[in-house]
Amino acid sequence: MALAGVGNCASSLVQGVEYYRSKSAKTIGLSLPRIKGYSVDDISFVAAFDIDSRKVGRDLSEAISAEPNNVRTIAQPRKLNVRVSMAQPLDGVSPFTAEKIQVSAAKPSNLAQVLRDSRADILVNLTPTGSTKASEMYADAAVNAGCAFINATPAKIAGNGSWQARFRKAALALVGDDVMDQIGSTVLHRNLLSFLVGRGAHVDETYQLDIGGGTESEIALDKRRYEIKRSVKTAAVAAVVPYKFPIVAGSSDFVDFMENRRTSYFWIKGVYFAGTEFTIDMRLSLEDGPACAGLLIDAVRMVKAAKDASIAGPLLAVSAYGFKAPPRKLSESDLQTDLSWYRGSKRVVEKLPKKP
Ligand SMILES: NC(=O)c1ccc[n+]([C@@H]2O[C@H](COP(=O)([O-])OP(=O)(O)OC[C@H]3O[C@@H](n4cnc5c(N)ncnc54)[C@H](O)[C@@H]3O)[C@@H](O)[C@H]2O)c1
């Protein structure tokens, strides 16, 4: 796989692959240890792009620990012989993080050429929230190089009809948008609300707000970028309740010393039997990078399995499983049926591509 953006999520992903390679307790912490025969051992990194002078030109195994990355160390990978290539910054730098990112003076590389030369199967986009132009640049490079594309960012790529058509025409898989962490505020909030609705309760109001210390939380101070993230998160949570009600979900502040940790506060108020009131007031604390990597480690193997089976275009089940803004929202039972192929069932549910 190739990585666009060597920040905290990319760092956790690279370190996580090393961790599962070397640990004897090989599957603890993994949602799906094997996907169509692929284990974490089968993942290898073949290309990476960034714009920061502390990362560009360095081996990926070192670049993942360069500032401003501040995610905790899981494992130190051996030298990967993958040099981080320079890309065009475009909108990858927010005014709120401009002091943290030191844009390299190196000449931007030809992205599609680097991808072709590295023989990458999949490009994972991990550029910052709000980097819509940069995300489109990578989607374009993926199509030109014959790579599947996983959009971990909130930029609308998998949810955009024209990108769907381009990937379908090129017989390449497209997955996204915006990772829904393995364990995180969105997935927990959605499940809590689903549980309450399923038990007949009526939800009157809810919010989920969080504070963190990664660059992504600092970007939340940028009103425009913060609105992008908040609207995707709110829509992802609201989708599990079959009526409209007051709801807010999203990042709210940046606390430098928290590093890559995030604390999320949940509030739910509603009524159950005979109009009796209940409230839920809850807190979740975790680290962002591993939560994102824990999901991507599944998505990347699902995309590879789809490629092996010549399944392409927008992968609806993979997107609904792991992303906040998938091209189509699926009910939990449809999702479980559609995912069964990746778990080993013989039935192929993802649609086969039309011939280009
Ligand atoms: N748990 C999570 O952390 C989580 C969950 C859901 C979605 N995401 C999404 O994942 C993305 C990455 O998050 P992160 O915490 O790793 O961010 P980060 O800020 O730590 O890393 C982003 C990296 O992208 C680089 N970059 C900026 N412009 C670039 C360009 N044009 N080309 C290549 N690289 C560029 C930066 O230098 C930095 O290294 C964000 O869009 C975020 O919304 C993260």
The ligand as a Gaussian input file, in Angstrom:
#p B3LYP/6-31G(d) Opt

LIG

0 1
 N       -8.720000       8.673000      14.581000
 C       -8.278000       9.541000      13.680000
 O       -7.211000      10.099000      13.856000
 C       -9.093000       9.820000      12.455000
 C      -10.411000       9.383000      12.376000
 C      -11.145000       9.673000      11.247000
 C      -10.561000      10.379000      10.188000
 N       -9.279000      10.779000      10.279000
 C       -8.713000      11.558000       9.172000
 O       -7.426000      11.098000       8.827000
 C       -6.662000      12.178000       8.295000
 C       -5.276000      12.138000       8.902000
 O       -5.341000      12.354000      10.303000
 P       -3.975000      12.472000      11.165000
 O       -4.358000      12.589000      12.582000
 O       -2.999000      11.453000      10.723000
 O       -3.485000      13.914000      10.655000
 P       -2.040000      14.565000      10.831000
 O       -2.249000      16.033000      10.808000
 O       -1.305000      13.945000      11.951000
 O       -1.290000      14.129000       9.461000
 C       -1.557000      14.698000       8.208000
 C       -0.263000      14.604000       7.360000
 O       -0.570000      15.038000       6.036000
 C        0.544000      15.800000       5.579000
 N        0.093000      16.605000       4.437000
 C       -0.492000      17.822000       4.385000
 N       -0.737000      18.161000       3.090000
 C       -0.288000      17.139000       2.331000
 C       -0.245000      16.910000       0.924000
 N       -0.719000      17.812000       0.057000
 N        0.292000      15.754000       0.490000
 C        0.795000      14.834000       1.380000
 N        0.782000      15.011000       2.707000
 C        0.246000      16.146000       3.180000
 C        0.996000      16.576000       6.806000
 O        2.313000      17.070000       6.666000
 C        0.875000      15.468000       7.885000
 O        2.063000      14.709000       7.936000
 C       -7.477000      13.447000       8.568000
 O       -8.121000      13.881000       7.396000
 C       -8.518000      12.994000       9.589000
 O       -9.736000      13.721000       9.485000
 C       -8.536000      10.515000      11.397000

